[in-house]
């Protein structure tokens, strides 16, 4: 298991570092977001992709979780056609 605790701001220029830290061959990966204070759109989309790949997000701040849910919903809506 790999558990990475993130803190402070997560911005687009931090994504590569987080990817590198979680790129081992471990079956279970966890990102602990309990000390995260601010994220940008790129970080939210990165966290969404992490979840899609099976990474567990624990202690996710409510506003981040809500933003992830909205991004997922927007993605689903934009993928639909009115045929």
Secondary structure, 3 states (H helix, E strand, C coil): CEEEEEEEEECHHHHHHHHHHCCCCCCCEEEEEEEEEEECHHHHHHHHHHHHCCCEEECCCHHHHHHHHHHHHHHHHHCCCCC
